[in-house]
């Protein structure tokens, strides 16, 4: 079984001279190394590109996270205002200004990364619901 598997290679090697045998082996080994090097470099470049996109997403998420935190705080203040404490109106107005500032910082991020992250449509939807 094993002998029949290698028979074609043995026949070719028997027909070649000694230097041609080494040349053939060198070509085979070089092609394997070339393939491995190509695979390795493309994998590394893919990881580098993914990391760059990930950093972009993290930078974009920072103001979004602050927006969520401030929206929750604003909702809490409004609920407390309507239920218990009518003196919270100044704090609600202040929180609203903070939210407006955060939306401005998100707009700056959006102008930088709109094409990369494809978030323009979703941001416009959120802004339209806000008004």
Buried (B, 14 or more C-beta within 10 A) or exposed (E): EEEEEEEEEEEEEEEEEEEEBEEBEEEEEEEEEEEEEEEEEEEEEEEEEEEEEEEBBEEBEEBBEBBEEBBEBBEEBBEBBEEEEEEBEEBBEEBBEBBEBBBEBBBEBBEEBBEEBEBEEEBEEBEEEEE
